[in-house]
Amino acid sequence: MHGMIRALGRLLVMGLVMTAVLVAAVFAGVGTTTAIALGIVLAGVVGLVGVVRRPHAGAHVEQLAAMQATLDAAAATQRTEDSTAVDAMAPPLSSKAVDPEANMPRWRRPSLIEARRSDPSRQTASYRLSMRFTDDRAGSPDVRVVRYAVVPLLDRPDEVMGARVADLESGDEVLIVGAESAFVEVLCPDGEHGWVHRTTLGTRPTPFAPSRTITSPQPDDALTALLSARGLI
């Protein structure tokens, strides 16, 4: 906008100069062609003088800033070339304190483990005896024993879509009544019915049969038997 105003001002000045020259030429008795030519020349000179601009006040400051930016970029490039590969891979330094648990999985963070232990809703339930079959199903070959501490009993053979019916504990007996894919359908001694993963079950341990020990005869008994065999006593 400022440049357009200056251009219009120059045109106005050039028109005034040309008008003045023509008027002066008429009074001086100069020919019309000569007066027009002289007016055009003088108006052009005035226009050229107006085109010449003074140097901008902030030009030197901008040039210095550009030179400083160039020097800083060259210095940074030189530092990068001189640094080792280890320095280049190092993370940027931060003024904030580094969290020692930031690179740990959530399930291994000590703070989270402590919070779970102190949560009343996660407290371990009271100990109960393992469920056992006491009727004619106790001797069935399809009876299995839960191998893990807590095994969810699901209403369908699907770990994602299945709803939890109950929790089985290590040592509980279940009776297998069906199978589908990696799951088995089981019946619990308390009447609960559902599905568990086949890898959570194991066979019942074989009852321990005490070995028959042969007691060696005492020395006195051996001597008595020997004497009796020879008819000495």
Contacts in CASP RR format, 6 or more apart in sequence:
PFRMAT RR
TARGET T0000
AUTHOR 0000-0000-0000
METHOD contacts of the structure
MODEL  1
MHGMIRALGRLLVMGLVMTAVLVAAVFAGVGTTTAIALGIVLAGVVGLVG
VVRRPHAGAHVEQLAAMQATLDAAAATQRTEDSTAVDAMAPPLSSKAVDP
EANMPRWRRPSLIEARRSDPSRQTASYRLSMRFTDDRAGSPDVRVVRYAV
VPLLDRPDEVMGARVADLESGDEVLIVGAESAFVEVLCPDGEHGWVHRTT
LGTRPTPFAPSRTITSPQPDDALTALLSARGLI
10 46 0 8 1.000
10 47 0 8 1.000
10 50 0 8 1.000
10 51 0 8 1.000
13 46 0 8 1.000
13 47 0 8 1.000
14 43 0 8 1.000
14 44 0 8 1.000
14 46 0 8 1.000
14 47 0 8 1.000
15 43 0 8 1.000
17 39 0 8 1.000
17 42 0 8 1.000
17 43 0 8 1.000
17 46 0 8 1.000
18 39 0 8 1.000
18 40 0 8 1.000
18 42 0 8 1.000
18 43 0 8 1.000
21 35 0 8 1.000
21 38 0 8 1.000
21 39 0 8 1.000
21 42 0 8 1.000
21 43 0 8 1.000
22 35 0 8 1.000
22 36 0 8 1.000
22 39 0 8 1.000
25 31 0 8 1.000
25 32 0 8 1.000
25 34 0 8 1.000
25 35 0 8 1.000
25 38 0 8 1.000
26 35 0 8 1.000
30 38 0 8 1.000
80 88 0 8 1.000
101 109 0 8 1.000
101 110 0 8 1.000
101 111 0 8 1.000
106 112 0 8 1.000
116 122 0 8 1.000
128 169 0 8 1.000
130 169 0 8 1.000
130 170 0 8 1.000
130 171 0 8 1.000
130 172 0 8 1.000
130 173 0 8 1.000
131 172 0 8 1.000
131 173 0 8 1.000
131 188 0 8 1.000
131 189 0 8 1.000
131 190 0 8 1.000
132 138 0 8 1.000
132 173 0 8 1.000
132 189 0 8 1.000
133 139 0 8 1.000
133 140 0 8 1.000
133 143 0 8 1.000
133 173 0 8 1.000
133 175 0 8 1.000
133 189 0 8 1.000
134 189 0 8 1.000
137 143 0 8 1.000
137 175 0 8 1.000
140 175 0 8 1.000
142 175 0 8 1.000
142 176 0 8 1.000
142 177 0 8 1.000
143 173 0 8 1.000
143 174 0 8 1.000
143 175 0 8 1.000
143 176 0 8 1.000
143 204 0 8 1.000
144 173 0 8 1.000
144 174 0 8 1.000
144 175 0 8 1.000
144 176 0 8 1.000
144 186 0 8 1.000
144 201 0 8 1.000
144 202 0 8 1.000
144 203 0 8 1.000
144 204 0 8 1.000
145 171 0 8 1.000
145 172 0 8 1.000
145 173 0 8 1.000
145 174 0 8 1.000
145 201 0 8 1.000
145 202 0 8 1.000
145 203 0 8 1.000
145 204 0 8 1.000
145 205 0 8 1.000
146 168 0 8 1.000
146 169 0 8 1.000
146 170 0 8 1.000
146 171 0 8 1.000
146 172 0 8 1.000
146 173 0 8 1.000
146 174 0 8 1.000
146 196 0 8 1.000
146 200 0 8 1.000
146 201 0 8 1.000
146 202 0 8 1.000
147 170 0 8 1.000
147 171 0 8 1.000
147 200 0 8 1.000
147 201 0 8 1.000
147 202 0 8 1.000
148 170 0 8 1.000
148 200 0 8 1.000
149 169 0 8 1.000
149 170 0 8 1.000
150 167 0 8 1.000
150 168 0 8 1.000
150 169 0 8 1.000
151 167 0 8 1.000
151 168 0 8 1.000
151 169 0 8 1.000
151 196 0 8 1.000
151 197 0 8 1.000
151 200 0 8 1.000
152 164 0 8 1.000
152 165 0 8 1.000
152 166 0 8 1.000
152 167 0 8 1.000
152 168 0 8 1.000
152 196 0 8 1.000
153 164 0 8 1.000
153 165 0 8 1.000
153 166 0 8 1.000
153 167 0 8 1.000
153 168 0 8 1.000
153 186 0 8 1.000
153 188 0 8 1.000
153 192 0 8 1.000
153 194 0 8 1.000
153 195 0 8 1.000
153 196 0 8 1.000
154 162 0 8 1.000
154 163 0 8 1.000
154 164 0 8 1.000
154 165 0 8 1.000
154 183 0 8 1.000
154 194 0 8 1.000
154 195 0 8 1.000
154 196 0 8 1.000
155 162 0 8 1.000
155 163 0 8 1.000
155 165 0 8 1.000
155 194 0 8 1.000
155 195 0 8 1.000
156 162 0 8 1.000
156 163 0 8 1.000
156 195 0 8 1.000
157 180 0 8 1.000
157 181 0 8 1.000
157 182 0 8 1.000
157 183 0 8 1.000
157 185 0 8 1.000
157 195 0 8 1.000
158 183 0 8 1.000
159 197 0 8 1.000
165 192 0 8 1.000
165 193 0 8 1.000
165 194 0 8 1.000
166 188 0 8 1.000
166 192 0 8 1.000
168 174 0 8 1.000
168 188 0 8 1.000
168 196 0 8 1.000
172 188 0 8 1.000
172 189 0 8 1.000
173 189 0 8 1.000
173 204 0 8 1.000
174 186 0 8 1.000
174 187 0 8 1.000
174 188 0 8 1.000
174 196 0 8 1.000
174 201 0 8 1.000
175 186 0 8 1.000
175 187 0 8 1.000
175 188 0 8 1.000
176 184 0 8 1.000
176 185 0 8 1.000
176 186 0 8 1.000
176 201 0 8 1.000
177 185 0 8 1.000
177 186 0 8 1.000
177 187 0 8 1.000
178 184 0 8 1.000
178 185 0 8 1.000
179 185 0 8 1.000
179 198 0 8 1.000
180 195 0 8 1.000
182 197 0 8 1.000
182 198 0 8 1.000
182 199 0 8 1.000
183 195 0 8 1.000
183 196 0 8 1.000
183 197 0 8 1.000
183 198 0 8 1.000
184 195 0 8 1.000
184 196 0 8 1.000
184 197 0 8 1.000
184 198 0 8 1.000
184 201 0 8 1.000
185 193 0 8 1.000
185 194 0 8 1.000
185 195 0 8 1.000
186 193 0 8 1.000
186 194 0 8 1.000
186 195 0 8 1.000
186 196 0 8 1.000
186 201 0 8 1.000
187 193 0 8 1.000
187 194 0 8 1.000
217 225 0 8 1.000
224 233 0 8 1.000
227 233 0 8 1.000
END
